[in-house]
Amino acid sequence: MQKPVIFTISAVWDEEASVWSGHCDDLPAAADAPTLDGVLEKINAMAMDLLPDNFPNIDPSTVFLQITALREAAVAA
């Protein structure tokens, strides 16, 4: 059994566009979506497409995606 392979998605909230922008340089993949789940869904699909070409020795069943999200804190009025 292979060890899990974890790819990290860095996501930032774009207030002006009202979307999360996420990217994973290791795959490489990038996507925008209104929710973090949407970013995860899009990059997951890209990861499965890109994996054979970029990481041919990795079994897709061992791949995990981790999101690190950054959003400005709301200031209380």
GIBEL-V20498 format. One record per helix or strand. SS is the DSSP state (~ for helix, > for strand). FROM is the first residue (numbers start at 1). LEN is the number of residues. Records with the same first field share a line. If there is no record, write none. Layout:
SS->FROM-LEN / FROM-LEN
//
This chain:
>->5-10 / 19-6 / 29-5 / 63-8
~->36-19 / 60-3
//
